[in-house]
């Protein structure tokens, strides 16, 4: 019986099952797939005979649709970020970003992914990924350079082993150049209202954060600490200091043996762990 068990475990270990927070794997000769849900930062591809819906790391392109409250809120957020007087410019440049990606990926390219799940409206699910064009250029960098995206979203070490902090710094430099060149969406930016709009966005974010914290205080006062290995993204966001991006990072990094294991996740530092610790417990069973 022991021999059969060891054989079974060995075979299970040999099966290539995509797991969150795994190392990035590269897939060559990937092709772009036309789909209604495609936009600048999220699109379908054919990777080794398998259709995948990818979501780029680090970047967020303007929205192309406004069919629900979530999309409308995202459009307003992007309008504030870019300092746009007319929200229709968001959709217009979102369509440009979508077309740009389609053209850049017209020839086979390379995808790097760990199959970490990305939230979204796709019924088949999406995976976070880096994409390098046939010329070896990172698609996220190109979108920022062209002024067709903002720096926003999930981060991690790049396929070239560049820490996320340095990737962000490089992207910030490209964003500054794009802004100075009035590239892409920045050509419609109204400097006179940019500061006021961003201030308004920060105030709205702060109000939402305070509301979440007040809800968290009520829950954690009456309820047991959250199981770090079982809590949903929504439950994790009720912890003070934990937003949507951090909640996704936490769920993608499971399982944990201790709260300090969170320090191994890019973007989560000692202060975040210190804030989370009073509200969580570790249970691996």
NORWOTA-V123576 format. One line per field, one symbol per residue. ss: DSSP state (~ for helix, > for strand, _ for the rest). phi: phi as a letter, one per 40 degrees, with the letter a starting at -180 (. if undefined). A space follows every 10 residues. Layout:
ss = ???
phi = ???
This chain:
ss = _~~~~~~~~~ ~~~~______ ____>>>>>> >>>_______ _>>>>>>__> >>>>>>__>> ________~~ ~~~~~~~~~~ ~~_>___~~~ ~~~~~~~~~~ ~~~~____>> >>>>>>>>__ _____>>>>> >>_____>~~ ~~~~~____> >_________ ___~~~~~~~ ~~~~~~~~~~ ___~~~~~>_ ~~~~~~~~~~ ~~~~~~~~~~ ~~~~~~~~~~ ~~___>>___ __~~~~____ ___~~~~~~~ ~~______~~ ~~~~_____~ ~~~~~~~__> >____
phi = .ccccccccc ccccccbcbc gcccbbbcfc bcbcacccac baacbbbfgb cbbbbccgbb cdcbbacacc cccccccccc ccgbcbcccd cdcccccccc cdccccbdbb bbabgccbci ccccgbbcab bbcccgcccc ccccccgbab cahcbadccc gcdddccccc cccccccccc cfcfcccccb dcbdcccccc cccccccccc cccccccccc ccbcdccccb cccccccccd gbbdccccdc cccccbcacc cccccdgbbd ccccccdcbb bbbcc
